[in-house]
């Protein structure tokens, strides 16, 4: 249970507005205090992936600090965490806030970002500010605080729409959106800080991560929560394009595992980039069929034109991650979909 310094629970304090400021972009941080120094910092720890990493660390008995401005992260993701966790509300763009957040930590899982290709096309400046300037601020804070290692949430969008499959880390990049550019820039920053300052860094190129904590209510919601909620609501899902485009979907447990392996590997990390995926691909039409089987419904999707910035096909080689950090996907797509559908269904029935 998260507790504030005066003994109230996190939920009570947040509800009263005593911990978290009303301005979600406030430069000054507000925090829930726990005793002891955290070893791990998760930026974006209220988000889908960040909160899942925090949960896994807490389950191992680790002390965890979270930095999030709650602009896209959800408070309920933090409220549900069990263990010794400290929450700082503030922006990764603010050096003072970041300096407080990185103090005393050994490893940073840098997950904070403004996600979504579509959102970046609509507002490229916001994506660049958070994803590029924010990443620079986190890295600079890390080097001054003598942090040992930074693990970065990179993106497969850096590859763009190149026809060559599978995507291998050594192939040329070709970003097609401001989001992709911002994430690729983050990779370069990781490599530069490793070379200049000796900071151990690794960029994990995520491929279409999915799982129970994804937000299905956002207008920028990812394809799997969109399809699952459509199935639960007996509605026609919207498919951008013809549905034959393919993706290498990766269940959240695999992504979390890759982060933990990266944090603990004895191999030297010096700005490398590795793919994190399952190494298999399915079309969106096949994905719909799988979800329909789970829901016991037959989909009649609404097909609309493709969106700007989207890529046609995606498939990862995961050999580099295997070699460097010992990564192996534990949960493949069908099993991940079963777990995700069950979680969404339970939440749907409880609402």
N, C-alpha and C positions, 0 to 999 in steps of 0.2 A: 504494500500500500504506500503510495506517495503521501508524504506529510509535509506541511509547512512548518516553519520554525516555532509557531505558536501552538502547534498540535492539531490543527484542523486537517481534515483530509484534503487531498488535492481537489477533489470535486467540489467540496464546500467552499474552499478558498477561491477557486476559479469562478464559481457561480456568483460569489459576492464581489468579484472584481478586485480582490485584495492582492492577488498575485499577478494576474495578467492584465496589462493595460488595455484600454479600449481601442487604442490605435495599433492595429496589428503590425504596422510597419515602423513602430517606434524604434528610434536608434538606441535608446536606453533599454537595458534588459531588466526583466523582472524574473525572479527565480524562486523555485521551491527548494529549500535547503535540506540536505541530509548530511549527517556526520561523515567525515572521512573524505579522502581525495579519490576521485574517480580515475581509473587507469585508462578508460576508453571514452572518447567523445564521438557521438553520432550527430553530425549536422543533418538537418532535415529529419530528425528522429521522430517526428509526429507523422511522417508520411508513411506510405504503404511499405516501402522497402526498409526505410530507416527504422521504423518501429519494430519491424520483424527482426532486424539485426539486434536492436536493443533487447528485445525479448529473449533471443537466443543467448546473448551474453549474460543477462540476469539469471537465466536458468542454470548457467554454469557457476553462479555465485559471484560474478564480477560486479564491481561498482561501475555504474555507467552515468555519463553526463550527456544530456541532450541539448542541442541548440536548434531552435526553430522559431520562425516568426509567425507561424500558423496562417500564412497567406494561402497555402495549399494543403498543408498538413492538418490532420483532424485531432482535436483535443481528446476525443474518446480513444484514440489509439494510444495516447499517453496514459490516460486514466486507467486503462486495463492492465498496465504493466505491473508486475509483482517483483519486488526486490529493492535493492539500494540504488535508487535512481534520482538524479538531480536534473531539474529542468530549468533552462535559461531561455526566456523568450526574448528574441532580438534578431537582428538581421546579420547575415554573414558579410554584408557590405560594410558594416560599421566596425572599424578597427578596435575601438574600445571594448565593444561587446565580444568580439572574437578573442581579444587578449584575455578576458576573464574566462571564456569558455575553454581555451586551450591550456590554461595554467595547470601544470602538474600532470597532464595526461601523457601517455606513452604512444598511443595509437589513435589516429583519427580516421573514422569512416565518413568520408565526405560525400553525403547523399543529397545535400540541400541543392535545390535548383528550381527554376520555373520549368516544369515539364511540358511536353506536348509540342509536336511539330506544328499543329494547327495554330496553337496559341502564339507560337513564335512568328508565324507568318502574319498574324493579326497585329502583333505588338513586338517587333524585333528588338526595340530598345530595352524593354523590360527584361527580355531573355538575356541579352548581352550584359546588362547591369548585374543581374543575379548570378548568371552562370560563368561569366568571365571575370568581372571585377570581384564578385564574391569569392570565387575560387582563388584569385590572387591574394585577397585579404586573408583567407584561411591559411594558405601556404606561407605567407609572410609571418603571420602570427605563430604558425607551427615552428618555423625556423628560429624565431626569437625566443620561443619557450622551450627550445631543445626537445621538441617532440621527436620520437624515434622514427615513426612510420605514418604515412598517409595513404589510405586506400581510396581511390577515386571512382565514382560511379560514372563511367564513360558510356557511350552509346553506339550501337551498331549502325545508327543513322549516318555515322561518319563515312561509311562505305558508299553511300548513295545508291544509285540505281544501276551500278555496273553489272553486266550480265553474267560475269564469271561466278560460278558456285563450286565449292563452298567459299565463303569469305575467309580469307587468310590475312593475318595481321600485317604481313609484308606487302600486300597489294596496295596500289595507289588508292588514296581516299578521294571521295567526290561528293562532299556534302551538298544537299539540295534544299536546305532550309536554314534559317537563322539558328534554330535549336541545334541542328547538326553541326553547324560552324562553331557554336559556343562550346559544345561538348568536345569537339576536336581540338579547339584552342586549349581547353582544360588539360587534355593529354599532353600537349606541348609544354604547358606550364609545369606539369608534373615532372617531365623530363628535364626541363631547365633548372628547376629547384633541386633536383637530384644532382645534376652536374655541377652547379655553382656552389651549393651549400652542403652537399652531402646528406640531404634529407632522403630517407628511403621512401620511394613512392612506387605505386603500381596502379595502372588504369585498367579497370575491368569493363570491357565493352559488353554491356547488357543487351541481350536479344529478347525483346517482347516478354518481359517478366509478367507473370500473372499469379493470382492467388486470392485467398479469402478477404484480405484487408483492402483490396482495391475499392476506390470510391465509385459506385455506380451512378451517383446522382450528379456528378459534374458534367457540364456541357462538353468537356474534353475527355470524358471517360473512355478508357481503352476498350478494345473490341470485345474481349471476353466478358467483362462485367456488363457491357451493353447487351450482348447476346443472351446472357443468363437471365438478366432482369426482363428482357423481352419474353423469354420462355416462361418465366414465372408469372408474368402478367398477361400471358396469352396474346401478345402483340406481335406485329410483323417487325422484325429487326431491319434496320437500314444497313445495306452493304454498299460501300463506296467502290465502284468499279464492277467487274463482272463476277467477282467472288473467286476467281481462279488464281488470284495472286496468293503467294505462299509466304509463310512466316515460320521461323524457328522459335516456337513458344517455349518458355523456360519457367517452370514452377518456382515459386518463391523460395521454397526450401533449398533448392539447388543454388540460387543466387546468394542466399544467406550463408550457405556452406562455403561458397567460393570466397566470400569476404572473411570468414573466420580462418580459412586456410591461408589466405594472403596475410592476415595479421600475425600468424604464428609460424609461418615457414622459416626455416633456417637459411634458405637460399637468399642471395643478395638481391635486393630490389632496388633498381636504379632507373626508374622511369619507364619500365617495359609496359607493353600493352598486350592484354590477352582477352580472347573472346570468352564469354560466359553464356552458355546455351546448352541445348540438348544434342545438337548435331543431327537433327532430323527436322523435316518441314512438312507442313500440311497446308492445304488451301483453306480459305475462309469458308468455302462451301462445305468442305469436309468437316471443318470445325463446327459449323452449324448442325450438321448431321449428328455429330457426337453429342452436342448439347441437347439436341432434340431427343436422342435416345435416353439421356439422363432424365429429361423432363417428361418423357412419354408423349411428346407432341411432334407434329410434322410442320416444319417451318415453311412459310411462303414469304421470303424476304422481299423487301423493297429495294431494288437496285437503282442507284443514283450515280452520277458522274464521279470519277475519282477526284480526290482533293489535291490541291497544290502541295508539293513537297513529299507526297507519299511515294514509296518505292514499290516495284512490281514483285520482286522475289527476294527472299532472304534465307540463307542457310549458313551456319557457322562451322568452321573447323575448330575443334576444341583441343587439338593436340598441344598447342603452346601452353594452355592452362594446365593440362595434365602434366607436362614436363616441369613447369616452373613451380606450381603450388600443389600438385597432386589432386587436381580437381577431377571429379567424376560425377555426372548427374545421377542422383539417387531416385528421383521421381520423374517419370516420363509423362508425356502430355495426357494420355488417357486417364491415368491415375490422378494426375493433378487436376484434371477437369472434374473427376468424381468428387474429390475433396472440396474443390471450389464451389461446385454446384450445391453440395450438401450444406456448406457454410452459408451460402447466400439464401438457400431455401429456409434454413433455420431462422435467419435474421428476418426474412420476408414474413414468415409465419408469426414471429414474435412482435412484429410491428403493427 
